[in-house]
Amino acid sequence: MSEWRISEDEGGALAARWWQWARSAPESLSPVADTTGEHAAGRQPGDVWFLAGTYGGRVVRRCEIPADRPVFFPVLNVHHPKLHSRTPLALDVSFAKAYLNGAPLPLREFTTRPFRLGLQMHLAWGLWAGLAPLSAGQYVLEIKAATTGGFGVDTTYHLTVVNG
């Protein structure tokens, strides 16, 4: 298991792509609203595998991911239309952690350049983690974070990594 080394520019671009991916599905197929992992594979790009965040609270998901792609996911993130650029973009984080099979993962802070969501340009900020492609097998990814305002996430992914 190794960390995927992501440059600042690459991380901001991936964060923008993640938001476009996460918002590309109707709510009934949304990977973010999904509580089981059944929508995790929808509309995945060919060069990276995105894992969804949540709208808060506890979620346990099970999904298969390919062994040949790096993985990118948020621990905490936020976006808003660029028109509201006076709105603070970063969250006031109380704690943020991610673990793969019990081993802590390094988190990176990325802010996007303006990107399109629907008809509007948006900006986004977040704490993210990335993994180099994983070997075939079973993994448990745990994501735990909270803001000082009381918003929190507690997500467990049971990942089955499969060879293509």
C-alpha positions as CSV (number, residue, x, y, z in Angstrom):
1,M,0.0,0.0,0.0
2,S,1.5,3.3,-0.9
3,E,0.4,6.9,-0.9
4,W,-0.3,8.4,-4.3
5,R,1.9,11.5,-4.5
6,I,-0.4,14.3,-5.9
7,S,0.9,17.8,-6.7
8,E,-1.0,20.9,-5.6
9,D,-2.2,21.5,-9.2
10,E,-3.1,17.9,-9.8
11,G,-5.0,17.7,-6.5
12,G,-7.0,20.9,-7.2
13,A,-7.9,19.6,-10.7
14,L,-8.9,16.1,-9.3
15,A,-11.0,17.8,-6.6
16,A,-12.9,19.7,-9.3
17,R,-13.3,16.5,-11.4
18,W,-14.5,14.7,-8.2
19,W,-17.3,17.3,-7.7
20,Q,-18.3,17.0,-11.4
21,W,-18.4,13.2,-11.0
22,A,-20.3,13.3,-7.7
23,R,-22.9,15.8,-9.1
24,S,-23.3,14.0,-12.5
25,A,-25.9,11.5,-11.3
26,P,-29.5,12.0,-10.5
27,E,-30.2,11.9,-6.7
28,S,-31.6,8.4,-7.0
29,L,-28.2,7.2,-8.3
30,S,-26.0,9.6,-6.4
31,P,-22.8,8.0,-5.0
32,V,-22.9,10.6,-2.2
33,A,-26.5,9.8,-1.2
34,D,-25.8,6.0,-1.5
35,T,-25.7,4.2,1.8
36,T,-24.6,0.8,0.5
37,G,-22.0,1.3,-2.2
38,E,-24.3,0.1,-5.0
39,H,-23.7,3.3,-7.0
40,A,-20.0,3.5,-6.5
41,A,-19.1,2.4,-10.0
42,G,-21.3,4.8,-11.9
43,R,-19.7,7.2,-14.4
44,Q,-16.1,6.5,-13.1
45,P,-13.4,8.1,-15.3
46,G,-10.8,5.8,-16.9
47,D,-7.7,7.2,-15.1
48,V,-8.7,7.4,-11.5
49,W,-11.3,5.8,-9.2
50,F,-13.3,8.3,-7.1
51,L,-14.9,7.3,-3.8
52,A,-17.9,9.3,-2.6
53,G,-18.1,11.4,0.5
54,T,-21.4,11.6,2.4
55,Y,-24.0,14.2,3.4
56,G,-22.9,13.5,7.0
57,G,-23.5,10.8,9.6
58,R,-22.5,7.1,9.6
59,V,-22.4,5.2,6.3
60,V,-21.1,1.7,5.5
61,R,-20.5,0.9,1.9
62,R,-19.3,-2.2,0.0
63,C,-17.9,-2.0,-3.5
64,E,-15.5,-3.4,-6.0
65,I,-12.7,-1.2,-7.5
66,P,-10.2,-2.0,-10.2
67,A,-6.6,-2.8,-9.3
68,D,-5.2,-0.7,-12.1
69,R,-6.3,2.8,-11.0
70,P,-5.3,5.2,-8.2
71,V,-8.1,6.1,-5.7
72,F,-9.0,9.7,-4.7
73,F,-11.6,10.7,-2.1
74,P,-12.6,13.5,0.2
75,V,-12.4,13.4,4.0
76,L,-14.2,16.8,4.3
77,N,-15.0,19.1,1.5
78,V,-17.2,22.0,0.5
79,H,-18.1,23.9,-2.7
80,H,-20.1,27.0,-3.6
81,P,-20.8,29.1,-6.7
82,K,-17.9,31.4,-7.6
83,L,-20.4,34.3,-7.4
84,H,-20.3,33.9,-3.7
85,S,-16.6,34.3,-3.5
86,R,-16.9,36.3,-0.2
87,T,-18.2,33.2,1.5
88,P,-15.4,31.5,3.4
89,L,-14.4,28.4,1.4
90,A,-12.6,26.3,4.0
91,L,-14.4,24.5,6.8
92,D,-13.4,24.9,10.4
93,V,-12.2,21.4,11.1
94,S,-12.2,19.8,14.5
95,F,-10.6,16.6,13.4
96,A,-10.1,14.6,10.1
97,K,-8.6,11.1,9.7
98,A,-8.6,8.3,7.2
99,Y,-7.2,4.8,7.6
100,L,-6.7,1.9,5.2
101,N,-6.7,-1.4,7.1
102,G,-5.9,0.5,10.3
103,A,-2.9,2.4,8.9
104,P,-3.4,6.2,8.9
105,L,-3.4,7.9,5.5
106,P,-1.9,11.3,4.9
107,L,-4.4,14.0,4.1
108,R,-3.9,16.9,1.7
109,E,-5.7,20.2,1.6
110,F,-6.7,21.3,-2.0
111,T,-8.5,24.3,-3.3
112,T,-9.8,24.2,-6.9
113,R,-9.6,26.7,-9.6
114,P,-13.1,27.7,-10.8
115,F,-14.9,24.8,-12.5
116,R,-18.3,24.2,-14.0
117,L,-21.1,22.5,-12.2
118,G,-24.2,22.8,-14.3
119,L,-24.6,26.3,-15.6
120,Q,-22.4,28.0,-12.9
121,M,-18.8,28.2,-12.1
122,H,-17.9,26.9,-8.6
123,L,-14.9,26.8,-6.2
124,A,-14.2,24.0,-3.8
125,W,-12.0,23.3,-0.8
126,G,-11.3,20.0,0.9
127,L,-9.1,17.6,2.8
128,W,-8.4,14.7,0.5
129,A,-6.6,11.4,0.4
130,G,-5.2,9.5,-2.5
131,L,-3.9,5.9,-2.9
132,A,-1.7,4.4,-5.5
133,P,-3.4,1.5,-7.3
134,L,-4.0,-1.3,-4.8
135,S,-3.2,-4.9,-5.2
136,A,-6.1,-7.3,-5.6
137,G,-7.7,-8.2,-2.3
138,Q,-9.9,-7.0,0.6
139,Y,-9.4,-3.6,2.2
140,V,-11.2,-1.5,4.9
141,L,-11.1,2.3,4.4
142,E,-12.3,4.3,7.4
143,I,-13.0,8.1,7.1
144,K,-13.8,10.1,10.2
145,A,-14.1,13.9,10.4
146,A,-16.0,16.7,12.0
147,T,-16.2,20.5,11.9
148,T,-16.4,22.7,15.0
149,G,-20.0,23.5,13.9
150,G,-21.1,19.9,14.5
151,F,-21.1,18.4,11.0
152,G,-19.5,15.0,11.0
153,V,-18.8,12.0,8.7
154,D,-18.1,8.4,9.8
155,T,-17.7,6.3,6.6
156,T,-16.5,2.8,6.3
157,Y,-15.8,1.3,2.8
158,H,-15.3,-2.4,2.5
159,L,-13.3,-2.5,-0.7
160,T,-12.8,-5.5,-2.9
161,V,-10.0,-4.7,-5.3
162,V,-10.1,-6.8,-8.5
163,N,-7.8,-7.3,-11.5
164,G,-9.3,-6.0,-14.7
